[in-house]
Amino acid sequence: MRALNILHRTFVQTTFASSARWIQSRRCSSTVTEKHTQSNAMLRHLTSKIKATGPISVSEYMREVLTNPVLGYYVKNDMLGADGDFITSPEISQIFGELLGIWCVSEWMAAGKPKELQLVEFGPGRGSLASDILRVFSQLRGALMGTTPSVHLIEVSPRLSEVQAHSLTGSQNQLSSREEEPAYRWGTTTTGLPIAWYRRLEDVPKGFSIYLAHEFFDALPIHKFQKTKQGWREMMVDIDPEDPHRLRFVLVPAPTLASSTLIQRDESREHVEVCPEAGVVVQRLSGRIAEDGGAALIADYGHDGTGTDTFRGFRGHKPHDVLTAPGSADLTADVDFSYLRRMAGDQVACLGPITQRQFLQNMGIDVRLQVLLRNTAGHLNPWPAGPGIRHVDEPREDGREVQVLRHACSWPAGSAFTGGNGEEESSSTPPGGRIQ
């Protein structure tokens, strides 16, 4: 906690040359025509698959629509920014990334300042969050004396990796010429740190790491289940018999492997969504933290085991039917943080979730905002900081809020999760570590 307070006092008084970054400088667009053509191709692909094998699970539907190597939404589209389909907190204001940068350094200091410090980010978007954190690392290089941080990005989209590379390295990067290489791209950041890109967590080198997953887990494929008089049944995606060019949800009459194995025996909800892929990622993440040390911060729209039907689509920042024009819209489902904690097991300890608003307030967002506004006074900004920050730390119009979970080894959590009083740091911390 003391280390976090020192870092915060040092940082909030700092002005960067790029102290005002607004949404207009962080956009990515894709034309309606391109999306329409792509969705037609994806629909043909899906209907062919269903005709050949029968109805597919919602999990398989999401995986095909989002990450199909040829037609996938994340592979083909530029989805971020005001002209895209959604905006994440790092795209709105630099303050979000700056505060996470302070949190990363604080966790490293609390761990005893190990010589190794790997920053690992899942789904880095356009590289905005990493860019802001690296700027903090540069500003706090005195505090980081004795270690040379490295950056490791987990990204499946070739297009986004190019955007990230341009943002973080300029031209100081290259693609791997060998398929067997763990990293498919590497280089040097504009701040002089080594950086590499991977498709899987397993490919990232082992070592003390700070892991960040901001709005990553909500895009992983889910299975959907409905309770019936005969027991739990899985919802599938099928072709509408009245219109061969439309898809529909169907409830399979018999149990599936997923419905027989993924639902808790004491489950009381009538409708449940489970993301086994998220469970696998968290188990591997927890194992690495327990073995090599480190911490992980997971921030996503989610719930603590109370959510039901949360599967939704977004296109042009507006709700979009999940089965209409597949491949033209983002698909997402709220993260079940109670499930992530169960999957982490006793390898690490867990704090949270707390709301992103509370996390940022505990980290000092109000103070940092006042400094930023004071340092940019008199400048003409088409997107004032105030509204942008309100978007970062306030709920969406539908009432949903980003929740923050921390996974780490056994050291004090500081004020980010306790509000400065340390009360949430309980004696139940297991010997292996903590996951939040």
C-alpha positions as CSV (number, residue, x, y, z in Angstrom):
1,M,0.0,0.0,0.0
2,R,2.8,2.4,0.9
3,A,4.5,1.7,-2.5
4,L,1.3,2.4,-4.3
5,N,0.8,5.7,-2.5
6,I,4.4,6.8,-3.3
7,L,4.0,5.9,-7.0
8,H,0.7,7.7,-7.1
9,R,2.0,10.9,-5.5
10,T,4.9,10.9,-8.0
11,F,2.8,10.2,-11.0
12,V,-0.2,12.5,-10.6
13,Q,2.1,15.5,-10.7
14,T,3.5,14.5,-14.0
15,T,2.6,16.0,-17.4
16,F,3.4,14.1,-20.6
17,A,3.8,15.7,-24.0
18,S,0.8,13.7,-25.1
19,S,-1.2,14.7,-22.1
20,A,-4.5,15.0,-24.0
21,R,-5.5,12.1,-26.2
22,W,-9.0,12.1,-27.5
23,I,-11.2,9.5,-29.1
24,Q,-10.7,11.0,-32.6
25,S,-7.1,9.8,-32.6
26,R,-8.1,6.3,-31.8
27,R,-10.6,5.1,-34.3
28,C,-10.8,2.3,-36.8
29,S,-13.6,2.0,-39.3
30,S,-15.0,-0.7,-41.6
31,T,-17.5,0.1,-44.4
32,V,-21.1,-1.2,-44.4
33,T,-20.5,-2.8,-47.9
34,E,-17.5,-4.8,-46.6
35,K,-19.5,-6.0,-43.6
36,H,-22.5,-7.0,-45.7
37,T,-20.3,-9.0,-48.1
38,Q,-18.5,-10.7,-45.3
39,S,-21.8,-11.5,-43.4
40,N,-23.2,-13.2,-46.5
41,A,-20.1,-15.4,-46.9
42,M,-20.2,-16.2,-43.2
43,L,-23.9,-17.1,-43.3
44,R,-23.3,-19.4,-46.3
45,H,-20.4,-21.0,-44.4
46,L,-22.6,-21.6,-41.3
47,T,-25.6,-23.0,-43.2
48,S,-23.3,-25.4,-45.0
49,K,-21.9,-26.6,-41.7
50,I,-25.3,-27.1,-40.2
51,K,-26.6,-28.9,-43.2
52,A,-23.7,-31.3,-43.0
53,T,-23.6,-31.9,-39.2
54,G,-26.9,-30.7,-37.7
55,P,-27.4,-27.8,-35.3
56,I,-24.2,-26.3,-33.8
57,S,-23.6,-25.2,-30.2
58,V,-23.6,-21.5,-29.4
59,S,-20.0,-21.9,-28.5
60,E,-19.2,-23.2,-32.0
61,Y,-21.3,-20.4,-33.5
62,M,-19.4,-17.7,-31.6
63,R,-16.0,-19.3,-32.4
64,E,-16.8,-19.4,-36.2
65,V,-18.3,-15.9,-36.3
66,L,-15.5,-14.2,-34.3
67,T,-12.3,-16.1,-35.1
68,N,-12.7,-18.1,-38.3
69,P,-9.3,-17.7,-39.9
70,V,-10.8,-16.5,-43.2
71,L,-14.2,-14.9,-42.4
72,G,-14.0,-14.2,-38.6
73,Y,-15.1,-10.8,-37.3
74,Y,-11.9,-10.2,-35.4
75,V,-9.8,-11.4,-38.3
76,K,-11.4,-9.3,-41.0
77,N,-12.8,-6.2,-39.3
78,D,-11.5,-3.0,-37.8
79,M,-14.0,-3.0,-34.9
80,L,-12.6,-0.4,-32.5
81,G,-13.3,3.3,-32.1
82,A,-16.1,5.8,-32.8
83,D,-16.6,4.5,-36.3
84,G,-16.3,0.8,-35.3
85,D,-18.7,-1.3,-33.3
86,F,-17.5,-0.7,-29.8
87,I,-15.1,1.4,-27.7
88,T,-13.1,0.2,-24.7
89,S,-11.8,2.3,-21.8
90,P,-8.2,2.6,-23.1
91,E,-9.6,4.1,-26.3
92,I,-11.4,6.9,-24.5
93,S,-8.7,8.3,-22.2
94,Q,-5.1,7.9,-21.3
95,I,-5.9,8.0,-17.6
96,F,-7.2,4.4,-17.5
97,G,-3.9,3.0,-18.8
98,E,-1.8,5.3,-16.7
99,L,-3.5,4.1,-13.5
100,L,-3.1,0.5,-14.6
101,G,0.5,1.2,-15.2
102,I,0.9,2.4,-11.6
103,W,-0.9,-0.7,-10.4
104,C,1.5,-2.9,-12.4
105,V,4.6,-1.2,-10.8
106,S,3.0,-1.4,-7.4
107,E,2.4,-5.1,-7.7
108,W,6.0,-5.6,-8.9
109,M,7.3,-3.6,-5.9
110,A,5.1,-5.5,-3.5
111,A,6.5,-8.8,-4.8
112,G,10.0,-7.7,-3.7
113,K,11.1,-6.1,-7.0
114,P,12.1,-9.3,-8.9
115,K,14.7,-8.8,-11.6
116,E,12.2,-10.0,-14.3
117,L,9.1,-8.1,-15.2
118,Q,7.0,-9.3,-18.1
119,L,3.9,-7.3,-19.0
120,V,1.4,-9.7,-20.7
121,E,-1.8,-8.4,-22.2
122,F,-4.6,-10.6,-23.6
123,G,-6.4,-9.1,-26.7
124,P,-4.6,-5.7,-26.8
125,G,-7.0,-4.0,-29.2
126,R,-5.1,-1.2,-30.9
127,G,-2.3,-1.2,-28.3
128,S,-3.6,1.8,-26.5
129,L,-3.5,0.3,-23.0
130,A,0.0,-1.1,-23.5
131,S,1.1,2.3,-24.9
132,D,-0.1,4.1,-21.8
133,I,1.4,1.6,-19.4
134,L,4.8,1.8,-21.2
135,R,4.7,5.6,-20.9
136,V,4.2,5.1,-17.1
137,F,7.1,2.6,-17.0
138,S,9.3,5.2,-18.8
139,Q,8.3,8.0,-16.4
140,L,8.8,5.7,-13.3
141,R,12.1,4.2,-14.6
142,G,13.8,5.2,-11.3
143,A,11.3,3.0,-9.4
144,L,12.0,0.2,-11.9
145,M,15.7,0.4,-11.4
146,G,17.2,-3.1,-11.5
147,T,14.8,-4.6,-14.0
148,T,14.2,-4.4,-17.7
149,P,10.5,-4.9,-18.5
150,S,9.4,-6.8,-21.6
151,V,6.1,-6.7,-23.3
152,H,4.2,-9.8,-24.5
153,L,0.9,-9.5,-26.4
154,I,-1.5,-12.3,-27.0
155,E,-3.4,-11.6,-30.2
156,V,-5.0,-13.8,-32.8
157,S,-5.9,-11.1,-35.3
158,P,-3.2,-10.5,-37.9
159,R,-4.7,-7.1,-38.8
160,L,-4.8,-5.9,-35.2
161,S,-1.3,-7.1,-34.6
162,E,-0.2,-4.8,-37.4
163,V,-2.0,-1.9,-35.8
164,Q,-0.5,-2.7,-32.4
165,A,3.0,-3.0,-33.9
166,H,2.7,0.4,-35.7
167,S,1.5,2.0,-32.5
168,L,4.0,0.5,-30.1
169,T,7.1,0.1,-32.2
170,G,6.8,2.3,-35.3
171,S,8.7,0.3,-37.8
172,Q,10.9,-1.5,-35.3
173,N,9.3,-4.9,-35.7
174,Q,9.3,-8.0,-37.9
175,L,7.3,-11.1,-38.7
176,S,8.7,-14.5,-37.9
177,S,9.7,-16.5,-41.0
178,R,9.3,-19.9,-39.2
179,E,6.0,-21.4,-38.2
180,E,7.4,-23.2,-35.2
181,E,8.5,-20.0,-33.5
182,P,6.5,-19.3,-30.4
183,A,6.3,-15.6,-31.2
184,Y,5.0,-14.7,-34.7
185,R,6.1,-11.0,-34.5
186,W,8.7,-9.2,-32.4
187,G,10.5,-5.9,-32.1
188,T,11.4,-3.0,-29.9
189,T,9.0,-0.5,-28.5
190,T,9.4,3.2,-29.0
191,T,10.5,3.3,-25.3
192,G,13.3,0.8,-26.0
193,L,11.7,-2.4,-24.5
194,P,11.6,-5.8,-26.2
195,I,8.1,-6.8,-27.4
196,A,6.7,-9.9,-28.9
197,W,3.3,-11.2,-30.2
198,Y,1.8,-14.7,-29.5
199,R,-1.4,-16.6,-30.4
200,R,-1.6,-18.5,-27.1
201,L,-0.7,-18.0,-23.4
202,E,1.3,-21.2,-23.6
203,D,3.8,-19.6,-26.0
204,V,4.7,-16.7,-23.7
205,P,8.0,-17.2,-21.9
206,K,7.7,-18.2,-18.3
207,G,8.8,-15.8,-15.6
208,F,7.4,-13.2,-13.2
209,S,4.6,-11.5,-15.1
210,I,1.8,-9.0,-14.7
211,Y,-1.1,-10.2,-16.8
212,L,-3.9,-7.9,-18.0
213,A,-7.1,-9.0,-19.6
214,H,-9.4,-6.0,-20.3
215,E,-12.6,-6.9,-22.0
216,F,-11.1,-10.1,-23.3
217,F,-13.1,-12.9,-21.6
218,D,-16.5,-11.6,-22.7
219,A,-15.7,-12.5,-26.3
220,L,-14.8,-16.1,-25.6
221,P,-17.3,-18.7,-26.8
222,I,-20.1,-19.7,-24.4
223,H,-22.5,-22.7,-24.1
224,K,-26.1,-21.8,-23.3
225,F,-28.4,-24.0,-21.2
226,Q,-32.1,-24.0,-20.3
227,K,-33.6,-25.9,-17.4
228,T,-36.6,-28.0,-18.4
229,K,-38.8,-30.6,-16.7
230,Q,-36.6,-33.3,-18.2
231,G,-33.4,-31.6,-16.9
232,W,-30.8,-29.2,-18.4
233,R,-30.9,-28.9,-22.2
234,E,-28.4,-27.1,-24.4
235,M,-29.5,-24.3,-26.8
236,M,-28.1,-24.8,-30.3
237,V,-28.1,-22.7,-33.6
238,D,-30.1,-24.2,-36.5
239,I,-31.4,-23.1,-39.9
240,D,-34.9,-21.6,-39.8
241,P,-37.2,-24.1,-41.6
242,E,-39.3,-21.2,-42.9
243,D,-36.4,-19.2,-44.3
244,P,-33.2,-21.1,-45.4
245,H,-31.3,-17.8,-45.2
246,R,-32.0,-17.2,-41.5
247,L,-30.8,-18.8,-38.3
248,R,-32.7,-19.6,-35.1
249,F,-32.1,-21.0,-31.6
250,V,-33.3,-24.5,-30.8
251,L,-33.4,-26.5,-27.6
252,V,-32.0,-30.0,-28.2
253,P,-34.3,-32.7,-26.8
254,A,-31.6,-34.9,-25.2
255,P,-28.7,-34.1,-22.9
256,T,-25.4,-33.2,-24.5
257,L,-21.9,-33.7,-23.2
258,A,-21.8,-30.0,-22.3
259,S,-25.1,-30.0,-20.5
260,S,-24.1,-33.1,-18.6
261,T,-20.7,-31.8,-17.4
262,L,-20.6,-28.0,-17.2
263,I,-23.5,-27.2,-14.9
264,Q,-23.1,-27.1,-11.1
265,R,-25.3,-29.6,-9.2
266,D,-26.7,-26.9,-7.0
267,E,-27.4,-24.4,-9.8
268,S,-30.6,-22.5,-9.1
269,R,-30.9,-20.4,-12.2
270,E,-33.3,-21.3,-15.0
271,H,-30.9,-20.2,-17.8
272,V,-27.1,-20.5,-17.6
273,E,-24.2,-19.6,-19.8
274,V,-20.8,-21.3,-19.3
275,C,-17.5,-20.5,-21.0
276,P,-15.2,-23.5,-20.6
277,E,-12.5,-21.8,-22.6
278,A,-12.3,-19.0,-20.0
279,G,-11.9,-21.7,-17.4
280,V,-9.0,-23.2,-19.2
281,V,-7.3,-19.8,-19.6
282,V,-7.7,-19.0,-15.9
283,Q,-6.4,-22.4,-14.8
284,R,-3.3,-22.0,-17.0
285,L,-2.9,-18.4,-15.8
286,S,-3.2,-19.4,-12.2
287,G,-0.7,-22.2,-12.6
288,R,1.9,-19.8,-14.1
289,I,1.4,-17.3,-11.3
290,A,1.7,-19.9,-8.6
291,E,4.9,-21.3,-10.3
292,D,6.7,-18.1,-11.5
293,G,5.1,-15.3,-9.4
294,G,3.1,-12.4,-10.7
295,A,-0.4,-11.0,-10.7
296,A,-3.3,-10.8,-13.1
297,L,-6.1,-8.2,-13.5
298,I,-9.2,-9.2,-15.3
299,A,-11.7,-6.4,-16.1
300,D,-14.9,-7.2,-18.0
301,Y,-18.6,-6.8,-18.1
302,G,-19.9,-9.6,-15.9
303,H,-21.6,-10.9,-12.8
304,D,-20.8,-13.0,-9.8
305,G,-22.9,-16.1,-10.6
306,T,-26.3,-14.3,-11.0
307,G,-26.4,-13.6,-14.8
308,T,-28.7,-15.6,-17.1
309,D,-29.3,-14.6,-20.7
310,T,-26.5,-12.1,-21.5
311,F,-25.5,-13.2,-25.0
312,R,-25.7,-10.1,-27.2
313,G,-24.4,-8.5,-30.3
314,F,-23.2,-4.9,-31.1
315,R,-22.8,-3.2,-34.4
316,G,-22.1,0.5,-34.8
317,H,-22.4,0.9,-31.0
318,K,-26.0,-0.3,-31.1
319,P,-27.5,-3.7,-30.0
320,H,-27.6,-6.1,-32.9
321,D,-29.4,-9.5,-33.1
322,V,-26.8,-12.2,-32.6
323,L,-28.1,-14.4,-35.4
324,T,-28.6,-11.7,-38.0
325,A,-25.8,-11.0,-40.5
326,P,-23.2,-13.1,-38.7
327,G,-19.7,-11.8,-39.0
328,S,-20.8,-8.2,-39.2
329,A,-21.2,-7.5,-35.5
330,D,-19.3,-8.1,-32.3
331,L,-20.7,-11.0,-30.1
332,T,-20.3,-10.9,-26.3
333,A,-21.6,-12.5,-23.2
334,D,-21.1,-11.3,-19.6
335,V,-18.3,-13.0,-17.7
336,D,-19.2,-15.2,-14.7
337,F,-16.6,-14.2,-12.2
338,S,-17.7,-16.9,-9.7
339,Y,-16.9,-19.5,-12.4
340,L,-13.4,-17.9,-12.9
341,R,-12.7,-18.1,-9.2
342,R,-13.7,-21.8,-9.1
343,M,-11.5,-22.6,-12.1
344,A,-8.5,-20.8,-10.4
345,G,-8.9,-23.3,-7.5
346,D,-6.4,-22.9,-4.6
347,Q,-3.4,-22.2,-6.7
348,V,-3.8,-18.4,-6.2
349,A,-5.9,-16.1,-4.1
350,C,-8.6,-13.9,-5.4
351,L,-9.9,-10.4,-4.6
352,G,-13.0,-9.0,-6.1
353,P,-14.8,-8.5,-8.3
354,I,-15.3,-4.8,-7.6
355,T,-16.6,-2.4,-10.1
356,Q,-14.2,-0.7,-12.5
357,R,-15.4,2.6,-11.1
358,Q,-14.4,1.7,-7.6
359,F,-11.1,0.3,-8.7
360,L,-10.2,3.5,-10.6
361,Q,-11.4,5.7,-7.7
362,N,-9.2,3.7,-5.3
363,M,-6.3,4.2,-7.7
364,G,-6.9,8.0,-7.7
365,I,-8.7,8.7,-11.0
366,D,-10.3,11.9,-9.6
367,V,-6.9,13.4,-8.7
368,R,-5.3,12.4,-12.0
369,L,-8.2,13.9,-13.9
370,Q,-7.9,17.3,-12.2
371,V,-4.1,17.3,-13.1
372,L,-4.9,16.4,-16.7
373,L,-7.6,19.1,-17.0
374,R,-5.3,21.7,-15.4
375,N,-2.4,20.9,-17.7
376,T,-4.6,21.0,-20.8
377,A,-6.4,24.2,-19.9
378,G,-6.7,26.6,-22.9
379,H,-6.2,23.9,-25.5
380,L,-9.0,23.3,-28.0
381,N,-10.1,19.6,-27.6
382,P,-13.0,18.3,-29.7
383,W,-13.6,15.6,-27.1
384,P,-13.3,17.1,-23.6
385,A,-11.8,14.9,-20.9
386,G,-14.8,15.0,-18.5
387,P,-17.3,13.1,-20.7
388,G,-14.7,10.6,-21.7
389,I,-13.8,9.9,-18.1
390,R,-17.4,9.5,-17.1
391,H,-17.7,6.9,-19.8
392,V,-14.7,5.1,-18.3
393,D,-15.9,4.9,-14.7
394,E,-19.7,5.0,-14.9
395,P,-22.2,2.2,-15.9
396,R,-23.5,1.8,-19.4
397,E,-27.0,3.0,-20.3
398,D,-28.3,-0.5,-19.7
399,G,-26.9,-0.5,-16.1
400,R,-24.0,-2.9,-16.8
401,E,-20.7,-2.1,-15.2
402,V,-17.2,-3.5,-15.9
403,Q,-16.1,-5.7,-12.9
404,V,-12.4,-6.1,-11.9
405,L,-10.9,-9.3,-10.5
406,R,-7.3,-9.7,-9.3
407,H,-5.3,-12.9,-9.2
408,A,-1.8,-12.7,-7.6
409,C,0.7,-14.4,-5.4
410,S,0.6,-13.8,-1.6
411,W,1.5,-10.2,-1.0
412,P,-0.7,-7.3,0.3
413,A,-3.2,-6.0,-2.3
414,G,-2.7,-2.3,-1.5
415,S,-5.5,0.2,-1.8
416,A,-6.7,-0.6,-5.3
417,F,-9.0,-3.4,-3.9
418,T,-9.3,-2.3,-0.3
419,G,-9.9,1.4,-0.7
420,G,-6.8,2.0,1.4
421,N,-7.8,0.2,4.6
422,G,-6.6,-3.3,3.7
423,E,-9.7,-4.8,5.1
424,E,-10.3,-7.0,2.1
425,E,-6.9,-8.6,2.5
426,S,-8.1,-11.5,4.6
427,S,-6.4,-14.4,6.3
428,S,-7.9,-16.8,3.9
429,T,-5.1,-16.3,1.3
430,P,-3.8,-19.7,0.3
431,P,-0.1,-20.4,0.3
432,G,0.1,-20.6,-3.5
433,G,-0.8,-17.0,-4.3
434,R,-3.8,-14.9,-5.0
435,I,-6.0,-14.3,-8.1
436,Q,-8.1,-11.2,-8.5
